[in-house]
Amino acid sequence: GESVGLHLPTLSVQEGDNSIINCAYSNSASDYFIWYKQESGKGPQFIIDIRSNMDKRQGQRVTVLLNKTVKHLSLQIAATQPGDSAVYFCAETSSGGYQKVTFGIGTKLQVIP
Amino acid sequence: EPEVTQTPSHQVTQMGQEVILRCVPISNHLYFYWYRQILGQKVEFLVSFYNNEISEKSEIFDDQFSVERPDGSNFTLKIRSTKLEDSAMYFCASRSGRTDTQYFGPGTRLTVL
């Protein structure tokens, strides 16, 4: 069952350094994975996605890596900026169908100026 | 850039009262979703809606909840008799159907007293 008041893992990074946020997913049937960024008081904001037929996908300053063998997903942020401070959620779904998204617990990224 | 909007941003209600949370999905999107996030916890799926009917719902989405798309632009979530444990952020999301990406609104904070 759900834990009440989850304690979010926190990653503190110096401005300009690279950040790596990790996530384990649970459903072997999931074939589409998304990273969302959530700033305080706002809704989840799409960052980058990856399909299960890929291992790596790059965006602007962000890279997502997928390891299906161990059901692991990571988000790499290059040259982290203060504006990157937020909670980052990995999410999984199955393409096709109605696609409810299942979110992970999130990681709080704190960028130290 | 088109975005999902939600009103109100904050709703305070007494236990047992009915509330309606409103969403305007991105124009031309075909799939609509409601999620909720209890403070300190992860985002949870409530319901998906397509072609004017519920396509999938979670165990959270009991008989007290209903959704409606009363016209071509609005998508609403109604809670008939609110309980204290309904206090949460409620996020609406929409998806075009051409891609798998769901876009989230800013959320409505529901506080049940």
gemmi code that builds the backbone of each chain (N, CA, C; Angstrom):
import gemmi

chains = {
    "A": [
        ("GLY", (0.817, -1.203, 0.000), (0.000, 0.000, 0.000), (0.850, 1.252, 0.000)),
        ("GLU", (0.229, 2.389, -0.101), (0.948, 3.650, -0.176), (1.468, 4.041, 1.208)),
        ("SER", (2.607, 4.666, 1.229), (3.139, 5.236, 2.458), (2.586, 6.637, 2.604)),
        ("VAL", (2.234, 7.028, 3.820), (1.757, 8.381, 4.053), (2.946, 9.296, 4.219)),
        ("GLY", (2.919, 10.439, 3.520), (3.998, 11.407, 3.697), (5.351, 10.857, 3.304)),
        ("LEU", (5.464, 10.435, 2.052), (6.727, 9.894, 1.582), (7.851, 10.901, 1.750)),
        ("HIS", (8.997, 10.423, 2.186), (10.178, 11.269, 2.271), (10.875, 11.182, 0.935)),
        ("LEU", (10.878, 12.298, 0.195), (11.453, 12.293, -1.134), (12.958, 12.201, -1.074)),
        ("PRO", (13.561, 11.343, -1.897), (15.017, 11.392, -2.038), (15.403, 12.772, -2.547)),
        ("THR", (16.500, 13.285, -2.050), (16.953, 14.612, -2.438), (18.360, 14.529, -3.002)),
        ("LEU", (18.551, 15.221, -4.108), (19.858, 15.313, -4.742), (20.277, 16.776, -4.749)),
        ("SER", (21.404, 17.070, -4.113), (21.929, 18.433, -4.097), (23.115, 18.504, -5.038)),
        ("VAL", (23.080, 19.466, -5.924), (24.095, 19.586, -6.976), (24.561, 21.030, -7.065)),
        ("GLN", (25.840, 21.199, -7.264), (26.390, 22.534, -7.462), (26.009, 23.033, -8.855)),
        ("GLU", (25.662, 24.293, -8.934), (25.341, 24.893, -10.230), (26.486, 24.657, -11.207)),
        ("GLY", (26.145, 24.226, -12.406), (27.147, 23.959, -13.432), (27.562, 22.504, -13.526)),
        ("ASP", (27.334, 21.760, -12.433), (27.653, 20.328, -12.462), (26.546, 19.569, -13.189)),
        ("ASN", (26.839, 18.321, -13.508), (25.830, 17.447, -14.109), (25.043, 16.736, -13.015)),
        ("SER", (23.770, 16.496, -13.270), (22.900, 15.790, -12.328), (22.468, 14.467, -12.939)),
        ("ILE", (22.389, 13.463, -12.102), (21.853, 12.170, -12.544), (20.782, 11.743, -11.560)),
        ("ILE", (19.581, 11.565, -12.063), (18.453, 11.140, -11.238), (18.033, 9.754, -11.700)),
        ("ASN", (17.910, 8.852, -10.754), (17.624, 7.460, -11.078), (16.207, 7.062, -10.684)),
        ("CYS", (15.728, 6.050, -11.353), (14.367, 5.583, -11.102), (14.271, 4.103, -11.472)),
        ("ALA", (13.562, 3.358, -10.639), (13.258, 1.966, -10.964), (11.781, 1.868, -11.287)),
        ("TYR", (11.447, 1.219, -12.384), (10.034, 1.045, -12.705), (9.634, -0.399, -12.454)),
        ("SER", (8.343, -0.629, -12.420), (7.883, -1.922, -11.915), (7.232, -2.818, -12.957)),
        ("ASN", (6.635, -2.223, -13.973), (5.809, -3.008, -14.886), (6.586, -3.402, -16.144)),
        ("SER", (6.829, -4.677, -16.297), (7.578, -5.151, -17.466), (6.830, -4.881, -18.770)),
        ("ALA", (5.523, -4.698, -18.677), (4.713, -4.459, -19.882), (4.789, -3.004, -20.348)),
        ("SER", (5.316, -2.124, -19.512), (5.424, -0.719, -19.914), (6.411, -0.585, -21.054)),
        ("ASP", (6.049, 0.218, -22.038), (6.947, 0.392, -23.174), (7.174, 1.852, -23.530)),
        ("TYR", (6.688, 2.734, -22.682), (6.881, 4.160, -22.919), (7.138, 4.805, -21.585)),
        ("PHE", (8.214, 5.584, -21.520), (8.655, 6.146, -20.249), (8.865, 7.641, -20.405)),
        ("ILE", (8.505, 8.347, -19.354), (8.544, 9.802, -19.421), (9.184, 10.351, -18.157)),
        ("TRP", (9.911, 11.414, -18.295), (10.373, 12.185, -17.144), (9.573, 13.486, -17.097)),
        ("TYR", (9.044, 13.763, -15.904), (8.323, 15.007, -15.671), (9.056, 15.813, -14.597)),
        ("LYS", (8.961, 17.113, -14.747), (9.504, 18.046, -13.754), (8.320, 18.740, -13.087)),
        ("GLN", (8.344, 18.808, -11.776), (7.268, 19.483, -11.067), (7.848, 20.532, -10.141)),
        ("GLU", (7.562, 21.769, -10.444), (7.955, 22.871, -9.570), (6.858, 23.079, -8.530)),
        ("SER", (7.229, 23.696, -7.450), (6.324, 23.858, -6.323), (5.025, 24.534, -6.748)),
        ("GLY", (3.900, 23.900, -6.451), (2.599, 24.475, -6.743), (2.164, 24.378, -8.189)),
        ("LYS", (2.906, 23.613, -8.986), (2.572, 23.501, -10.411), (2.330, 22.052, -10.796)),
        ("GLY", (1.814, 21.864, -11.989), (1.581, 20.518, -12.486), (2.835, 19.916, -13.089)),
        ("PRO", (2.851, 18.603, -13.286), (4.001, 17.948, -13.920), (4.228, 18.493, -15.333)),
        ("GLN", (5.461, 18.784, -15.631), (5.833, 19.341, -16.929), (6.679, 18.318, -17.676)),
        ("PHE", (6.265, 17.968, -18.877), (6.990, 17.004, -19.695), (8.414, 17.489, -19.977)),
        ("ILE", (9.383, 16.574, -19.775), (10.766, 16.911, -20.090), (11.247, 16.123, -21.299)),
        ("ILE", (11.180, 14.813, -21.190), (11.701, 13.950, -22.233), (11.076, 12.576, -22.090)),
        ("ASP", (11.003, 11.855, -23.193), (10.432, 10.518, -23.147), (11.332, 9.538, -23.901)),
        ("ILE", (11.048, 8.274, -23.713), (11.811, 7.242, -24.417), (10.942, 6.002, -24.565)),
        ("ARG", (11.058, 5.343, -25.677), (10.320, 4.106, -25.897), (11.207, 2.914, -25.561)),
        ("SER", (10.589, 1.785, -25.364), (11.342, 0.622, -24.888), (12.274, 0.043, -25.941)),
        ("ASN", (12.130, 0.469, -27.201), (13.032, -0.034, -28.234), (14.307, 0.814, -28.343)),
        ("MET", (14.457, 1.730, -27.392), (15.641, 2.587, -27.374), (16.337, 2.448, -26.027)),
        ("ASP", (17.642, 2.730, -26.001), (18.408, 2.717, -24.755), (18.711, 4.128, -24.269)),
        ("LYS", (18.708, 5.050, -25.208), (19.158, 6.404, -24.879), (18.445, 7.386, -25.793)),
        ("ARG", (18.124, 8.529, -25.202), (17.544, 9.600, -26.005), (18.019, 10.915, -25.439)),
        ("GLN", (18.393, 11.820, -26.329), (18.936, 13.103, -25.877), (18.028, 14.243, -26.277)),
        ("GLY", (17.926, 15.201, -25.351), (17.222, 16.440, -25.641), (18.171, 17.595, -25.396)),
        ("GLN", (17.599, 18.749, -25.181), (18.436, 19.903, -24.893), (18.875, 19.840, -23.432)),
        ("ARG", (20.117, 19.602, -23.174), (20.723, 19.492, -21.837), (20.252, 18.273, -21.048)),
        ("VAL", (19.343, 17.493, -21.572), (18.864, 16.313, -20.850), (19.050, 15.054, -21.682)),
        ("THR", (19.339, 13.966, -20.981), (19.492, 12.661, -21.609), (18.756, 11.644, -20.749)),
        ("VAL", (18.003, 10.774, -21.376), (17.352, 9.695, -20.641), (17.986, 8.379, -21.088)),
        ("LEU", (18.287, 7.550, -20.104), (18.833, 6.221, -20.353), (17.860, 5.181, -19.837)),
        ("LEU", (17.680, 4.133, -20.602), (16.754, 3.068, -20.229), (17.486, 1.731, -20.231)),
        ("ASN", (17.387, 1.027, -19.122), (17.938, -0.327, -19.020), (16.788, -1.269, -18.706)),
        ("LYS", (16.305, -1.925, -19.739), (15.127, -2.777, -19.574), (15.439, -4.040, -18.782)),
        ("THR", (16.680, -4.456, -18.832), (17.059, -5.698, -18.143), (16.810, -5.584, -16.644)),
        ("VAL", (17.180, -4.427, -16.096), (17.001, -4.233, -14.657), (15.876, -3.244, -14.350)),
        ("LYS", (15.110, -2.883, -15.359), (13.979, -1.956, -15.202), (14.417, -0.669, -14.515)),
        ("HIS", (15.379, -0.025, -15.126), (15.967, 1.178, -14.560), (15.974, 2.294, -15.597)),
        ("LEU", (15.673, 3.469, -15.099), (15.596, 4.662, -15.949), (16.432, 5.746, -15.275)),
        ("SER", (17.148, 6.533, -16.045), (17.863, 7.652, -15.444), (17.701, 8.898, -16.295)),
        ("LEU", (17.791, 10.019, -15.618), (17.724, 11.330, -16.269), (19.016, 12.059, -15.962)),
        ("GLN", (19.691, 12.471, -16.988), (20.925, 13.233, -16.812), (20.668, 14.664, -17.265)),
        ("ILE", (21.035, 15.596, -16.405), (20.901, 17.014, -16.733), (22.304, 17.596, -16.783)),
        ("ALA", (22.653, 18.140, -17.914), (23.992, 18.725, -18.077), (23.989, 20.181, -17.609)),
        ("ALA", (25.111, 20.567, -17.014), (25.287, 21.965, -16.594), (24.067, 22.475, -15.842)),
        ("THR", (23.792, 21.843, -14.720), (22.574, 22.128, -13.956), (22.493, 23.594, -13.555)),
        ("GLN", (21.304, 24.142, -13.695), (21.059, 25.559, -13.412), (20.074, 25.702, -12.249)),
        ("PRO", (20.066, 26.838, -11.576), (19.103, 27.040, -10.471), (17.652, 26.781, -10.880)),
        ("GLY", (17.319, 27.089, -12.123), (15.965, 26.858, -12.605), (15.604, 25.382, -12.750)),
        ("ASP", (16.594, 24.519, -12.620), (16.336, 23.075, -12.679), (15.850, 22.540, -11.336)),
        ("SER", (15.930, 23.347, -10.304), (15.471, 22.905, -8.977), (13.988, 22.585, -9.018)),
        ("ALA", (13.652, 21.357, -8.686), (12.266, 20.897, -8.763), (12.232, 19.444, -8.287)),
        ("VAL", (11.047, 18.871, -8.304), (10.914, 17.432, -8.090), (10.776, 16.776, -9.457)),
        ("TYR", (11.529, 15.721, -9.674), (11.525, 15.018, -10.942), (10.898, 13.636, -10.759)),
        ("PHE", (9.922, 13.353, -11.595), (9.233, 12.062, -11.552), (9.515, 11.280, -12.819)),
        ("CYS", (9.846, 10.008, -12.643), (9.788, 9.135, -13.798), (8.378, 8.564, -13.861)),
        ("ALA", (7.938, 8.235, -15.033), (6.589, 7.708, -15.208), (6.610, 6.663, -16.309)),
        ("GLU", (5.705, 5.719, -16.207), (5.649, 4.635, -17.179), (4.226, 4.447, -17.648)),
        ("THR", (4.114, 3.970, -18.868), (2.809, 3.649, -19.418), (3.006, 2.674, -20.561)),
        ("SER", (1.895, 2.212, -21.093), (1.943, 1.331, -22.260), (1.366, 2.081, -23.441)),
        ("SER", (2.087, 2.128, -24.532), (1.593, 2.815, -25.725), (0.413, 2.052, -26.297)),
        ("GLY", (-0.445, 2.789, -26.956), (-1.693, 2.182, -27.388), (-2.659, 2.156, -26.229)),
        ("GLY", (-3.902, 1.948, -26.492), (-4.879, 1.927, -25.401), (-5.068, 3.300, -24.804)),
        ("TYR", (-5.537, 3.369, -23.582), (-5.884, 4.641, -22.973), (-4.761, 5.226, -22.138)),
        ("GLN", (-3.752, 4.418, -21.838), (-2.459, 4.917, -21.367), (-2.514, 5.692, -20.068)),
        ("LYS", (-3.010, 5.115, -19.012), (-2.832, 5.771, -17.724), (-1.345, 5.774, -17.409)),
        ("VAL", (-0.906, 6.862, -16.831), (0.505, 7.024, -16.492), (0.700, 6.665, -15.023)),
        ("THR", (1.687, 5.848, -14.748), (2.030, 5.488, -13.371), (3.315, 6.219, -13.002)),
        ("PHE", (3.214, 7.021, -11.950), (4.341, 7.845, -11.533), (5.164, 7.153, -10.455)),
        ("GLY", (6.466, 7.423, -10.470), (7.331, 7.037, -9.362), (7.204, 8.054, -8.241)),
        ("ILE", (7.977, 7.866, -7.166), (7.814, 8.718, -5.989), (8.470, 10.076, -6.153)),
        ("GLY", (9.373, 10.241, -7.072), (9.990, 11.531, -7.298), (11.307, 11.718, -6.576)),
        ("THR", (12.138, 12.562, -7.140), (13.407, 12.966, -6.546), (13.473, 14.479, -6.557)),
        ("LYS", (13.805, 15.035, -5.404), (13.920, 16.486, -5.314), (15.339, 16.899, -5.669)),
        ("LEU", (15.460, 17.743, -6.662), (16.764, 18.250, -7.086), (16.940, 19.660, -6.531)),
        ("GLN", (17.995, 19.829, -5.755), (18.327, 21.154, -5.219), (19.628, 21.610, -5.852)),
        ("VAL", (19.571, 22.751, -6.510), (20.766, 23.275, -7.162), (21.360, 24.368, -6.273)),
        ("ILE", (22.590, 24.195, -5.921), (23.277, 25.144, -5.035), (23.999, 26.177, -5.894)),
        ("PRO", (23.633, 27.448, -5.742), (24.255, 28.470, -6.611), (25.752, 28.640, -6.319)),
    ],
    "B": [
        ("GLU", (2.199, 28.546, -27.031), (2.073, 27.093, -26.974), (0.800, 26.726, -26.219)),
        ("PRO", (-0.018, 25.867, -26.793), (-1.274, 25.490, -26.118), (-0.980, 24.809, -24.791)),
        ("GLU", (-1.864, 25.032, -23.810), (-1.668, 24.359, -22.540), (-3.013, 24.019, -21.917)),
        ("VAL", (-2.970, 23.080, -20.996), (-4.152, 22.683, -20.247), (-4.367, 23.711, -19.138)),
        ("THR", (-5.589, 24.161, -18.986), (-5.897, 25.097, -17.902), (-6.897, 24.465, -16.946)),
        ("GLN", (-6.841, 24.894, -15.683), (-7.733, 24.359, -14.662), (-8.230, 25.486, -13.772)),
        ("THR", (-9.498, 25.360, -13.376), (-10.086, 26.319, -12.436), (-10.941, 25.582, -11.422)),
        ("PRO", (-11.032, 26.066, -10.190), (-10.206, 27.150, -9.648), (-8.811, 26.645, -9.319)),
        ("SER", (-7.925, 27.533, -8.921), (-6.593, 27.094, -8.517), (-6.636, 26.513, -7.106)),
        ("HIS", (-7.575, 27.022, -6.302), (-7.718, 26.523, -4.935), (-9.200, 26.510, -4.581)),
        ("GLN", (-9.665, 25.396, -4.054), (-11.060, 25.241, -3.660), (-11.096, 24.748, -2.223)),
        ("VAL", (-11.789, 25.495, -1.402), (-11.977, 25.083, -0.008), (-13.446, 24.738, 0.181)),
        ("THR", (-13.715, 23.588, 0.774), (-15.088, 23.149, 0.937), (-15.263, 22.444, 2.274)),
        ("GLN", (-16.497, 22.350, 2.690), (-16.820, 21.627, 3.911), (-17.053, 20.168, 3.581)),
        ("MET", (-16.692, 19.309, 4.511), (-16.919, 17.882, 4.344), (-18.390, 17.612, 4.029)),
        ("GLY", (-18.647, 16.762, 3.067), (-20.010, 16.430, 2.681), (-20.548, 17.260, 1.532)),
        ("GLN", (-19.865, 18.329, 1.206), (-20.304, 19.182, 0.102), (-19.831, 18.624, -1.239)),
        ("GLU", (-20.526, 19.031, -2.273), (-20.156, 18.660, -3.636), (-19.192, 19.689, -4.210)),
        ("VAL", (-18.216, 19.231, -4.954), (-17.318, 20.153, -5.649), (-17.198, 19.730, -7.106)),
        ("ILE", (-16.998, 20.704, -7.957), (-16.741, 20.458, -9.371), (-15.439, 21.147, -9.737)),
        ("LEU", (-14.505, 20.360, -10.214), (-13.229, 20.897, -10.658), (-13.250, 20.939, -12.175)),
        ("ARG", (-12.793, 22.038, -12.714), (-12.918, 22.258, -14.159), (-11.567, 22.284, -14.861)),
        ("CYS", (-11.587, 21.799, -16.070), (-10.371, 21.700, -16.881), (-10.738, 22.059, -18.319)),
        ("VAL", (-9.835, 22.774, -18.969), (-9.956, 22.965, -20.406), (-8.735, 22.312, -21.033)),
        ("PRO", (-8.926, 21.141, -21.635), (-7.790, 20.446, -22.257), (-7.285, 21.214, -23.481)),
        ("ILE", (-6.173, 20.765, -23.994), (-5.639, 21.356, -25.212), (-6.590, 21.055, -26.371)),
        ("SER", (-6.841, 22.080, -27.156), (-7.774, 21.944, -28.274), (-7.337, 20.826, -29.217)),
        ("ASN", (-8.268, 20.067, -29.675), (-8.054, 18.951, -30.597), (-7.470, 17.708, -29.936)),
        ("HIS", (-7.239, 17.746, -28.632), (-6.851, 16.521, -27.946), (-8.080, 15.630, -27.775)),
        ("LEU", (-7.822, 14.327, -27.741), (-8.923, 13.376, -27.726), (-9.021, 12.567, -26.428)),
        ("TYR", (-7.931, 12.496, -25.690), (-7.889, 11.678, -24.480), (-7.711, 12.599, -23.283)),
        ("PHE", (-8.487, 12.335, -22.241), (-8.483, 13.227, -21.085), (-8.333, 12.401, -19.815)),
        ("TYR", (-7.680, 12.993, -18.837), (-7.318, 12.258, -17.622), (-7.457, 13.158, -16.401)),
        ("TRP", (-7.748, 12.525, -15.284), (-7.622, 13.180, -13.979), (-6.672, 12.362, -13.119)),
        ("TYR", (-5.802, 13.090, -12.439), (-4.881, 12.512, -11.473), (-5.008, 13.314, -10.186)),
        ("ARG", (-4.552, 12.725, -9.099), (-4.489, 13.508, -7.870), (-3.154, 13.259, -7.183)),
        ("GLN", (-2.792, 14.228, -6.347), (-1.547, 14.122, -5.589), (-1.806, 14.605, -4.179)),
        ("ILE", (-1.873, 13.679, -3.251), (-1.974, 14.033, -1.842), (-0.627, 14.607, -1.413)),
        ("LEU", (-0.664, 15.593, -0.539), (0.539, 16.296, -0.132), (1.637, 15.328, 0.305)),
        ("GLY", (2.790, 15.443, -0.331), (3.934, 14.611, 0.039), (3.942, 13.243, -0.593)),
        ("GLN", (2.935, 12.955, -1.418), (2.867, 11.641, -2.036), (2.989, 11.769, -3.558)),
        ("LYS", (2.998, 10.632, -4.228), (3.176, 10.687, -5.669), (1.852, 10.920, -6.384)),
        ("VAL", (1.961, 11.275, -7.628), (0.786, 11.513, -8.455), (0.110, 10.173, -8.756)),
        ("GLU", (-1.225, 10.132, -8.561), (-1.969, 8.879, -8.753), (-3.036, 9.052, -9.827)),
        ("PHE", (-3.155, 8.077, -10.660), (-4.173, 8.067, -11.709), (-5.562, 7.897, -11.104)),
        ("LEU", (-6.514, 8.667, -11.608), (-7.911, 8.508, -11.200), (-8.749, 7.900, -12.317)),
        ("VAL", (-8.735, 8.565, -13.481), (-9.657, 8.161, -14.529), (-9.152, 8.652, -15.883)),
        ("SER", (-9.481, 7.886, -16.916), (-9.242, 8.325, -18.280), (-10.573, 8.371, -19.021)),
        ("PHE", (-10.656, 9.237, -20.012), (-11.929, 9.523, -20.689), (-11.654, 9.685, -22.164)),
        ("TYR", (-12.421, 8.965, -22.958), (-12.236, 9.030, -24.413), (-13.567, 8.778, -25.092)),
        ("ASN", (-13.836, 9.531, -26.113), (-15.053, 9.325, -26.903), (-16.296, 9.408, -26.014)),
        ("ASN", (-16.263, 10.366, -25.103), (-17.395, 10.659, -24.214), (-17.745, 9.559, -23.235)),
        ("GLU", (-16.769, 8.743, -22.916), (-17.020, 7.771, -21.861), (-15.735, 7.432, -21.122)),
        ("ILE", (-15.924, 6.939, -19.908), (-14.773, 6.525, -19.114), (-14.152, 5.289, -19.758)),
        ("SER", (-12.839, 5.340, -19.972), (-12.145, 4.216, -20.566), (-11.430, 3.372, -19.514)),
        ("GLU", (-10.994, 4.009, -18.443), (-10.348, 3.279, -17.366), (-10.448, 4.108, -16.093)),
        ("LYS", (-10.578, 3.449, -14.963), (-10.596, 4.163, -13.686), (-9.863, 3.353, -12.637)),
        ("SER", (-9.343, 4.062, -11.651), (-8.631, 3.385, -10.583), (-9.599, 3.062, -9.450)),
        ("GLU", (-9.091, 2.336, -8.468), (-9.919, 1.979, -7.316), (-10.257, 3.209, -6.474)),
        ("ILE", (-9.490, 4.274, -6.639), (-9.783, 5.517, -5.925), (-11.080, 6.120, -6.448)),
        ("PHE", (-11.317, 5.972, -7.715), (-12.446, 6.593, -8.407), (-13.710, 5.800, -8.116)),
        ("ASP", (-14.274, 6.048, -6.930), (-15.476, 5.295, -6.544), (-16.734, 6.046, -6.964)),
        ("ASP", (-17.871, 5.627, -6.427), (-19.163, 6.193, -6.834), (-19.312, 7.667, -6.482)),
        ("GLN", (-18.452, 8.180, -5.620), (-18.522, 9.598, -5.267), (-17.945, 10.487, -6.362)),
        ("PHE", (-17.211, 9.891, -7.280), (-16.558, 10.649, -8.336), (-17.307, 10.471, -9.654)),
        ("SER", (-17.317, 11.519, -10.456), (-17.834, 11.411, -11.815), (-17.099, 12.417, -12.691)),
        ("VAL", (-17.064, 12.129, -13.974), (-16.459, 13.047, -14.929), (-17.443, 13.313, -16.048)),
        ("GLU", (-17.243, 14.451, -16.665), (-18.151, 14.854, -17.723), (-17.425, 15.777, -18.685)),
        ("ARG", (-17.828, 15.683, -19.932), (-17.352, 16.646, -20.913), (-18.602, 17.314, -21.463)),
        ("PRO", (-19.069, 18.352, -20.782), (-20.388, 18.924, -21.079), (-20.466, 19.643, -22.420)),
        ("ASP", (-19.325, 20.078, -22.932), (-19.312, 20.744, -24.229), (-18.008, 20.395, -24.918)),
        ("GLY", (-17.677, 21.084, -25.968), (-16.486, 20.725, -26.729), (-15.179, 21.153, -26.133)),
        ("SER", (-15.238, 21.868, -24.982), (-13.983, 22.379, -24.463), (-13.714, 22.008, -23.004)),
        ("ASN", (-14.748, 21.863, -22.189), (-14.524, 21.620, -20.768), (-14.528, 20.142, -20.421)),
        ("PHE", (-13.791, 19.820, -19.372), (-13.749, 18.456, -18.845), (-13.790, 18.609, -17.327)),
        ("THR", (-14.802, 18.041, -16.697), (-14.990, 18.292, -15.266), (-14.878, 17.025, -14.439)),
        ("LEU", (-14.455, 17.217, -13.205), (-14.425, 16.159, -12.206), (-15.332, 16.597, -11.065)),
        ("LYS", (-16.314, 15.779, -10.749), (-17.234, 16.083, -9.663), (-17.017, 15.096, -8.526)),
        ("ILE", (-16.961, 15.635, -7.324), (-16.953, 14.800, -6.126), (-18.236, 15.111, -5.391)),
        ("ARG", (-19.106, 14.125, -5.233), (-20.469, 14.380, -4.745), (-20.505, 14.758, -3.272)),
        ("SER", (-19.807, 14.054, -2.456), (-19.835, 14.297, -1.017), (-18.398, 14.187, -0.510)),
        ("THR", (-17.755, 15.327, -0.418), (-16.320, 15.308, -0.133), (-16.002, 14.788, 1.261)),
        ("LYS", (-14.865, 14.127, 1.348), (-14.348, 13.629, 2.612), (-13.015, 14.322, 2.899)),
        ("LEU", (-12.611, 14.276, 4.144), (-11.350, 14.915, 4.518), (-10.193, 14.382, 3.670)),
        ("GLU", (-10.238, 13.079, 3.406), (-9.138, 12.455, 2.664), (-9.135, 12.774, 1.167)),
        ("ASP", (-10.135, 13.527, 0.725), (-10.125, 13.990, -0.671), (-9.243, 15.222, -0.850)),
        ("SER", (-8.769, 15.777, 0.234), (-7.884, 16.933, 0.143), (-6.617, 16.541, -0.607)),
        ("ALA", (-6.340, 17.242, -1.677), (-5.212, 16.896, -2.543), (-5.130, 17.928, -3.660)),
        ("MET", (-4.057, 17.818, -4.446), (-3.984, 18.535, -5.724), (-4.594, 17.628, -6.788)),
        ("TYR", (-5.441, 18.178, -7.615), (-6.068, 17.410, -8.695), (-5.569, 17.974, -10.020)),
        ("PHE", (-4.985, 17.086, -10.807), (-4.426, 17.486, -12.093), (-5.247, 16.885, -13.227)),
        ("CYS", (-5.516, 17.715, -14.193), (-6.114, 17.283, -15.438), (-5.002, 17.131, -16.468)),
        ("ALA", (-5.135, 16.186, -17.364), (-4.160, 16.013, -18.435), (-4.894, 15.672, -19.717)),
        ("SER", (-4.263, 15.972, -20.840), (-4.857, 15.587, -22.115), (-3.767, 15.109, -23.063)),
        ("ARG", (-4.213, 14.364, -24.037), (-3.292, 13.760, -25.015), (-3.966, 13.798, -26.369)),
        ("SER", (-3.161, 14.055, -27.394), (-3.754, 14.244, -28.719), (-4.241, 12.933, -29.323)),
        ("GLY", (-3.494, 11.844, -29.055), (-3.790, 10.595, -29.736), (-2.818, 10.341, -30.875)),
        ("ARG", (-2.205, 11.412, -31.373), (-1.158, 11.246, -32.395), (0.174, 10.924, -31.727)),
        ("THR", (0.321, 11.374, -30.495), (1.513, 11.035, -29.716), (1.068, 10.443, -28.391)),
        ("ASP", (2.028, 9.928, -27.646), (1.726, 9.310, -26.358), (1.879, 10.282, -25.190)),
        ("THR", (2.281, 11.487, -25.470), (2.591, 12.431, -24.397), (1.333, 13.039, -23.802)),
        ("GLN", (1.244, 12.971, -22.474), (0.156, 13.638, -21.755), (0.666, 14.975, -21.234)),
        ("TYR", (-0.141, 15.990, -21.413), (0.197, 17.323, -20.942), (-0.699, 17.669, -19.770)),
        ("PHE", (-0.069, 18.123, -18.699), (-0.781, 18.351, -17.453), (-1.110, 19.827, -17.244)),
        ("GLY", (-2.235, 20.050, -16.595), (-2.590, 21.391, -16.174), (-1.886, 21.750, -14.877)),
        ("PRO", (-2.094, 22.985, -14.393), (-1.407, 23.461, -13.189), (-1.989, 22.907, -11.900)),
        ("GLY", (-3.172, 22.302, -11.990), (-3.757, 21.683, -10.816), (-4.742, 22.564, -10.074)),
        ("THR", (-5.640, 21.909, -9.356), (-6.535, 22.574, -8.401), (-6.251, 21.983, -7.038)),
        ("ARG", (-5.953, 22.867, -6.103), (-5.756, 22.396, -4.738), (-7.098, 22.339, -4.033)),
        ("LEU", (-7.523, 21.154, -3.653), (-8.792, 20.976, -2.941), (-8.513, 20.769, -1.466)),
        ("THR", (-9.120, 21.605, -0.652), (-9.000, 21.487, 0.801), (-10.375, 21.215, 1.373)),
        ("VAL", (-10.523, 20.076, 2.026), (-11.800, 19.703, 2.642), (-11.665, 19.875, 4.150)),
        ("LEU", (-12.547, 20.706, 4.708), (-12.492, 21.005, 6.143), (-13.534, 20.225, 6.934)),
    ],
}
model = gemmi.Model(1)
for chain_id, residues in chains.items():
    chain = gemmi.Chain(chain_id)
    for i, (resn, *xyz) in enumerate(residues, 1):
        res = gemmi.Residue()
        res.name, res.seqid = resn, gemmi.SeqId(i, " ")
        for name, pos in zip(("N", "CA", "C"), xyz):
            atom = gemmi.Atom()
            atom.name, atom.element = name, gemmi.Element(name[0])
            atom.pos, atom.b_iso = gemmi.Position(*pos), 0.0
            res.add_atom(atom)
        chain.add_residue(res)
    model.add_chain(chain)
structure = gemmi.Structure()
structure.add_model(model)
structure.setup_entities()
